[in-house]
Amino acid sequence: MFQPFQEFLEQELFGHFDLQSSPIPSGLEYQVSERGRNPATIKSWCYQCPELRKIRYTYIDAGEMSQIFNSVIYPSHQYDIPLLGIDFLAFGQKKILVVLDFQPLFRDEAYLEKYIEPMRVIRDKYNELAQNLEMKFYDANQYFSKNILFAKTDAETVVTRLFPAYQEYIRLYWETLANATPYTDPEDIQRIVKAQKDYDQYSADRDPASGLFSSYFGHEWSEKFLYEFLFEDAVPLAIPAGSKK
């Protein structure tokens, strides 16, 4: 279902940037699950370029049972622009959840006005994909913007509305990056380094997908995937003494 989204992202990335492959820890780049009635495959890609320090995306294909496309793009540390977050999940043709956002690293008014407000025109154009749903696992006011696309939808809307909205968001993101002024002061850069690390920790601690990964590929593989690839700057939560994983 989301293959065209992956292909568009790849075309845009390779068309705009001088990409270099980034290594993915052995065994995490591809995995096959034979659990349950439907086999599932998970495949990941990772790149970098001078402007973007980490570009990762993952596709899970479990046939009609589930299709998942997930990506996060991290700007290089001299840029304070938001991260680009993509999370599209389909469980059958009718149970579809989509999330698309510029995920802010900071919350001050000037930052939000500069980087988040320009998204409003696109968000308003695709208002049916901005449903103000409750976030069960995350604080909507932390690392999410007010112009997020967040919706429960259907297969037809994915094609007719989500795909063009996605294209517009991605092109706006490239424009935002192109217009950003890189920082040179070490203090400013360290502030961005910390903000991106905090994002990884926050996300890894709360990511509901870890349960899905575990159900398909086992707990041990899921933990490695979460902390060694998806959010590699996060530290696994400490396990209380005497307890079992």
N, C-alpha and C positions, 0 to 999 in steps of 0.2 A: 504493500500500500504506500509506503513512504520512500520507495526507491527513487522516484523522480526528485524528491527533496534532497536526497544524498547526491544524486548526479548534478543537480543544479549547484549545490554548495561546492562540489569538486571543480566544476567548470569555472565558477567565480574565483575560487582560491587560486587555481593554477593560471587563470587569466590575469589576475591582479598582482600576484606576489611571486617572488623567487623562492619557492618552497624547497625545504630539505627534509627528508624523512627523519623522524625522531624514533629512537629505539623503544619498543614496547617490551617489558619484561617477558622472558621466555615462558610460553604456555598461556599467556594472557591475550595474545593477539587473535587467537582463534580457538574455539572450543565447540564440541558437539555433545549434546545431551540426548540420551536415549530414555530418559525417565518419562513415565506417563505414557499416554497413548500417542502423543505427537513428538517426534524428535525435534529438537531445537538447535539452531546454530547461532553462535555469537561471533561477530568479527569486528575488529577495531582497527582504526588508522590513526596515525599521529604525525604531525608535521610541525615545522617551525620556520620562521623567516625573520629578518631584522625587525619588522614591525610587530610581529605576533610571536610570543615566545612559546606558546603551546596551542596547537589546533588539534583537538581530538574529537573523533566521532565514532559511534558504535551502532551496529545494526543487529537486532535480534530477530530471527525469522523462525517462527514456530508454526508456519502455515496459516491455516484459518483460525487457529487458536489465539495467536498473538503476533503482532508486528510492532517493533519498537525502534525508533530512531532517536538517538540522544547525542548531543554535541555541546561542548563548551569551548569557546575561543578566548584565550587569555592574551591581552596585549602585552608587549614588552614592558618592562618595569619603568621605563622612562615616560610612559603614557598613563595618565590617570583615568582614561575612559572606561566605561563599564565593560564587563564581560558579556559576550554574546551567548545566551543560553537557549538551547533548543531541546524540547522533550516531547515527543509525539508517541502516544501509546494507543494501540488498537487491540482490543480483545474481542475478536469477531467483527462483524460489519457495523454493529450498532453501539458498542461500548467503546467509545473513542474519547481520549483526553488529550488535549494539546496545550502546550505551554511554550511561549516564545517571548523573549524579553531581553532588553539591555539591562543587565544586573548591576546596579550601582555599587561602587566600592565605598562611597561616602554619601552622607545624607544632608549636607548643608545646602541651603537654599540656592546658592549660586551654582553649585555643582549640578543640582537637579534641573535648574533652569537651562543650563548649558547643554547637558547631555540627554536629559529625559524629555523635556518639553517638545523638542522637534519630532518626537515619535507620535505626538498627539494626533496629527493630521492623518496618519496611517491608521492609528487605532480607531479614530472616529469613523473612518471609511469602512472599516470592517467591525463595526460595533457588535455584531452578533457573536463575534469571537472573543469579546471582552465581557464575560458573564459575571464577574465579581463573585466567583465561587469561594467557598470557605477553604482555606489551606489547613489540612489536618496535621501536617508534619512540620510546617515551617511558619515562621512569623512573617506575615505579608509585608511588614514594614522593614524587614532586614533582607538585603540583597534582592529585593524585587521592586519593580517600579510601578507607579500608578498607571503607566501606559502599557502594561503587560497584556498580551493576548493569552487568555486562560479560559478554556471552554470545554464543555462536553458536547460532542457533535456527532455527525454521521459521515459515512463514506463519501456521499455526494458532495457535501460541504467541504470536505478535505480537498477535493479536486477543484471545485468551482470558486471557493472563497479562501481557504487556508493557503493554497499554493501561491496565488498572486500576492496575498498579504506577506507571506514568507519572503518572496522575492523582493518586495519593497523594503522590508525590514533589513534584509541582508545588504541591499544596496545602500541604504541609509547608514548602516554600520560602517561600510567601507568609506563613505563620505565623511563620517564623523572621525574616523581614524586619519584620513588624509588631511583633515583640517586641524588636527590636534597638534599642539606645540610640545615637543619632547622636553622633559625636565633634565637639567644637568646637575643641579645641586644634590649632593649625596643624601641630605636630610629628606628632601622631597622624594627621592627614589626609594629610600628605606621605608618611608610612610606607605608607598604603594606596594612594596614587597610585603610588608606586614598585612596590609589590607587583603592582598590576594591569598596569603597564607591563612588568614582568619576565615576567608571565604571557603577554602578547602576544608578546614577543620569543622566549621559550621555545617557544611553540606554533607561531609562524610558521617558526622554524628547523627544526622537526621534522615539520610537518604532512604526512602521507602523501597527503592529498587533493590536494595541488598537482599531483602526477603525473596524477591522474584528470582534474583540471580542464584540464591541458595537452592530454591526449589528446582531449578533446572540443572545447576552445575555443582551443587554441593557447597557446604558452608566454608570449607577451607579455601576453595577456589574463589568464592565470592569475596571473602575478606581480603585476599591478595589483590583481586581486581579493584576493589574499592580503594585500598590504601596505597597500592603500588602503581596504579595507573590512573584511575578516574580522579582521585584527589591525593596526589602523591606528596603534597606538602602537609597532609594531615597526619596526626599521630593516633594510632588506635586507642580507644578508650581503655583505661586500666580495668582489669577484672578484679573484683573484690577478693581478698584472700579467702581460700576455702571454697570458693564457688567454682562451678564448671561452666565452660563455654557452651 
